[in-house]
């Protein structure tokens, strides 16, 4: 049986973006004559046959996609992590006719609005982030006719389409680094444990200490915010005053933890070494500069947007795990 030609191959042959090729095939407006002619030639040369279902959906496009964050923190868009994700998403959508709508499902009203988008197809596609526990929106999204891409994975199930970072491996790298520097009383400040990233980073910490034969019971619980990092550090100092290192599951929490350590008269890294996660821009400007696990945050947003465009165009992309790496600075 002859292999079916993909939309990507048509776009490559025509020398245009996948979204431009999709607009030509679906007779959408706002495409130059040169691009339209190039795509039509590529379709003819390659023998491309559009997916009938995808084409029917494409002709009914709303013209917008949603980036939705399920969080109970109304300041979430001020978090440098989500700001960089949104920048990555927007950089891809700028090449299309689709508008980006940011939606925060923090209240009952916000959650209801997102449910309506998923049930009644009020957007051409949805990117979902920060799913907690058994959030019913996650399951509704997975069952919806609207194309949906998850940023990260819920802890309750693995969705069909998602982009994530190697959270577990990154946390393991960070903790192994602390062990290699001679630290033996290593604590952690977790992220939200009802989120996939929070749980994965905690497991990576546990695995590294188990391999080193060290105690992994020095645990403080946070929610990825700077304030929660400070509170968890206060708790850890009270319960484990002999700790000599901390792996913190986000840079924002690490900044809060560093403030508490300094207020307690602990030097960094002399008394306590500290490593964060994400490598946001602020991590380079703390005092001392923060060692951290770098994940390609803007790339996460870009790949989510590209995967969503592929779904809208009738493709079936595969899930993607982005690599993480350790960035050593003066805090460890």
Secondary structure, DSSP 4 states (H G I P E B T S, - for coil): -PPPPPHHHHHHHHTS-HHHHHHHHTT-SS--HHHHHHHHHHHHHHT----HHHHHHHTT--SEEEEEE--S-TTGGGSHHHHHHHHHHHHHHTTSSPEEEEEE--SHHHHHHHHHHHHHT-SSEEEEE---TT-HHHHHHHHSSSEEEEES--SS---SSEEEE-HHHHHHHHHHHHHHTT--SEEEEE--TTSHHHHHHHHHHHHHHHHHT-----EEE--SSHHHHHHHHHHHHHH-TT--EEEESSHHHHHHHHHHHHHTT--TTTT-EEEEEE--GGGGSSSSPPEEEEE-HHHHHHHHHHHHHHHHTT--PPPEEE-EEEE--TT-
